[in-house]
């Protein structure tokens, strides 16, 4: 039976979605792994999103809290808001109280990826503050550490991400994830999928 890895994200301007697509490719590159993209529900009205010049939503399906239990591994992605995850993703996690009560997600490996507006905008605080959500559910946080190798020490080019997970800088919105950031996202998907597969094999 295939190991299921769900990449669950919220993306307002498309930056997180591009990372999610690469993470899916990385996870799917592991033999025996089925990787699927999911979006969390939007909480803002179309009128407000229009005023914010938000990107149109893709056709990636919307996930419900209970569908998280189907996955053998989870990778959550979101943009930052003042150094923490966006409210849309927090609202989704707030709806997982029933899963928390039964500890239905306990023992599942989970990773994090993110987008910030600037280099000091939360590349570490965003995933750091998100870990509390995993802890209360009993999930196993899987950071990428420095497994990405030389790419973790890049100093000549601007690069998002950290030992916590893949990341990108959106700037004013015009900057898109760089080739190196996308490579790191692919690596994260492959790395976490490999761990999820091993854990399922020993269960």
Buried (B, 14 or more C-beta within 10 A) or exposed (E): EEBBBBBBBBBBBBBBBBBBBBBBBBBBBBEEBBBBBBBBEBBBEEEEBEEEEBBEBEEBEEBEBEBBEEBBBBBBBBBBBEBBBBBBBBBBBEBBEEBBEEEBBEEBBBBBBBBBBEEEBBBBBBBBBBBEBBEEBEBBBBBBEEEBEEBBEBEEEBBBBBEBBBBBBBBEBEBBBBEBBBBBBBBBBBBBBBBBBEBBEEE
